[in-house]
Amino acid sequence: MADATGILVIGERPENGGRQGITLELLGAARRLAAETGDAVDVLLLGASIPDAEANGLIAYGASRIHALAHPLLGEYNPDIFTTTVTEAVRRINPSIVLFGRTEMGQDVAPAMAFRLKTGVAMDCLDLKVDSASKRLVMVRPVYGGNARANYMVAQGRMPQVASVRPKTQDPAEPVAGYSGEVIRPQLDLDASVARTHQVSYQAWEAAEGVSLASAEIVVSGGRGIGSAEAYKEVIDGGAAILGGASGASKAACDAGFAPPGNQVGLTGQRVSPKLYIAVAMSGASQHLAGMGTAKNIVAINRDPDANIFKVSRFGVVGDYKQVMPAFLAKCRELLSQGE
Ligand SMILES: Cc1cc2nc3c(=O)[nH]c(=O)nc-3n(C[C@H](O)[C@H](O)[C@H](O)COP(=O)(O)OP(=O)(O)OC[C@H]3O[C@@H](n4cnc5c(N)ncnc54)[C@H](O)[C@@H]3O)c2cc1C
């Protein structure tokens, strides 16, 4: 794709299964990159219908053009239909950078689109930078189960540069006073026969009533050292309820039946980046850190002073959780009741 220019954010809309909040997070990242590259930032929205108010609303967050692509086949998420649509839209818009969320949609569509456009993609990026010499995109992603981070660039001559970005790793865009932009409503002929798969049923993880783990600002998480499902319910679910957060768990705690499988955080579980992650009675295995190492503040409670979790914690308490947690939660309850 010659003469590619601009940064395109692939927006998501909860109406068709998209993740709440990711569009503004990607816009925040795109604007920080644009401050260095001088590019304009566009957003692509897909849906059966996209209200003017929704499209116009994004302009206030610093987007120059909103491509609001509406079609009856885009009302529900389908990987083949979305891949075809996004690929064609990207061909027409011809951006030099395309940003997806590392979401259900992003995981399907980003690599398939990159393949169709014969370009490269880096998935699950934690950070995006601009190489000062070449002005090309540098994509930072975890490797070796989260034990290291590697920088990637799309090969010279390949366009666009495609990244999927882990939710909650980017500060969302803030409104920009007096920003002006335009809403474009492109037309696209879509054929239902491109869909090679159909969703036949859907089963939500039996888990988390209340705040969802993926979007929680606070996660209280229990490991094998919790010891029983009853203790998990009391200390982890109870703690999450007091703090208005979600319950997480290590794989060992899930495998032992202390916590539901949907609560697993880590390499083979959910990836979370909350403001506060309270790790209770877990050792801090690298596969667990791969799912929560980007949390802004990690607090660990473990009776082993040499536990690996303390290496990544901002605050650590060496002690038995059965003594530490009740006192800690009682103090939280007291402070919250005073509105602090
Ligand atoms: C391919 C692969 C993928 C994996 N994916 C994941 C994943 O997604 N998520 C994940 O979590 N793991 C994953 N694992 C497993 C991982 O390697 C660890 O085995 C697991 O994370 C350990 O869980 P844990 O810390 O709860 O248990 P342990 O390592 O057994 O740690 C328990 C901790 O509790 C402490 N403790 C015990 N009693 C108390 C007490 N009363 N008070 C305070 N502290 C106490 C102990 O000191 C110890 O540090 C994966 C492994 C493999 C091989």
The ligand as a Gaussian input file, in Angstrom:
#p B3LYP/6-31G(d) Opt

LIG

0 1
 C        1.718000     -23.809000      30.129000
 C        1.347000     -23.286000      31.483000
 C        0.410000     -22.290000      31.572000
 C        0.059000     -21.775000      32.830000
 N       -0.868000     -20.770000      32.907000
 C       -1.113000     -20.224000      34.113000
 C       -2.020000     -19.114000      34.222000
 O       -2.619000     -18.662000      33.253000
 N       -2.217000     -18.595000      35.447000
 C       -1.592000     -19.070000      36.584000
 O       -1.840000     -18.535000      37.668000
 N       -0.745000     -20.112000      36.484000
 C       -0.517000     -20.703000      35.292000
 N        0.309000     -21.784000      35.227000
 C        0.726000     -22.416000      36.507000
 C        1.899000     -21.724000      37.181000
 O        3.113000     -22.228000      36.682000
 C        1.857000     -21.950000      38.706000
 O        1.852000     -23.344000      38.958000
 C        0.678000     -21.335000      39.417000
 O        0.525000     -19.987000      39.020000
 C        0.901000     -21.384000      40.914000
 O       -0.232000     -20.889000      41.559000
 P       -0.121000     -20.357000      43.038000
 O        0.846000     -19.226000      43.091000
 O       -1.495000     -20.088000      43.505000
 O        0.384000     -21.639000      43.845000
 P        1.777000     -21.940000      44.536000
 O        2.915000     -21.751000      43.608000
 O        1.625000     -23.259000      45.192000
 O        1.899000     -20.797000      45.633000
 C        1.118000     -20.756000      46.783000
 C        1.679000     -19.618000      47.642000
 O        0.821000     -19.412000      48.744000
 C        1.617000     -19.078000      49.859000
 N        0.836000     -19.414000      51.059000
 C        0.399000     -20.649000      51.435000
 N       -0.375000     -20.548000      52.541000
 C       -0.422000     -19.213000      52.867000
 C       -1.061000     -18.469000      53.885000
 N       -1.832000     -19.090000      54.822000
 N       -0.897000     -17.129000      53.911000
 C       -0.120000     -16.500000      52.982000
 N        0.519000     -17.147000      51.980000
 C        0.368000     -18.506000      51.915000
 C        2.877000     -19.920000      49.707000
 O        3.968000     -19.337000      50.397000
 C        3.079000     -19.887000      48.196000
 O        3.925000     -18.823000      47.800000
 C        0.667000     -22.299000      33.991000
 C        1.638000     -23.302000      33.870000
 C        1.968000     -23.799000      32.648000
 C        3.023000     -24.860000      32.548000

